């Protein structure tokens, strides 16, 4: 077991796309079997080897805990996936600062609000959100926020969008996912076929690193995940295998998720 592991990061996510006008989100048809997903969230980024990088960022910060170097993206009907290089080995849920993925979910700068230079921000995914930016405490876990003309909404549990990040131990490379269909009841928008994103890392109230605004066009039409009758068999523990469960309770939000 890695000695530097400090807990679980059930994470987060990102999204991207082109500057441009209104666009309709395709209607879901049928459902998607998660066993057909192109990415296995296990911390092994082998399936990303041939995927073009969506964002490349120079080595431009020496004092921050991380330095964003590149981001790649893939999708299937249910999920948006990212691989990200943070350059320095970290436990991503307990950093000094917060890594924010600012998402323009409809590629329309006239909706949402402006956050850190991205007009049209509709959704923010936060890795290692810090409760008091003026204090000394490190961030904890991850969270998601909606955004509209009134500004940013309150931080919600990452489970709201089924955000997952791997690995859950200290590393430099991470892969993650979030649901495409949003959560209307929580003010979190569905992702359109074209989206835009900017990644920003903040320590205290100081921006330590930020990327360009990137564009991403989905290659599949949306459909909700349906685990089906075979889910129990796929999740069954294989003979001789050891299963480890980790629960992140340090954020205080664990018992508020229904």
Secondary structure, DSSP 8 states (H G I E B T S, - for coil): --TT----------------S--------SEE-GGG-S---SS-GGGGTTS-EEEE-----SSSS----EEEEEE-SSEEEEEEEEEEEE-TTS-SSEEEEEEETTS-TTSSEEETTEEEE-EEEEES--S-TTSS----SEEEEEEETTEE---EEGGGGT-EEE-SSSEEEEEEEEESS-BGGGTB----SEEEEEEEEEETTEEEEE---EEEE-SS---EE---TTHHHHHS--TT---------TTS-GGG--
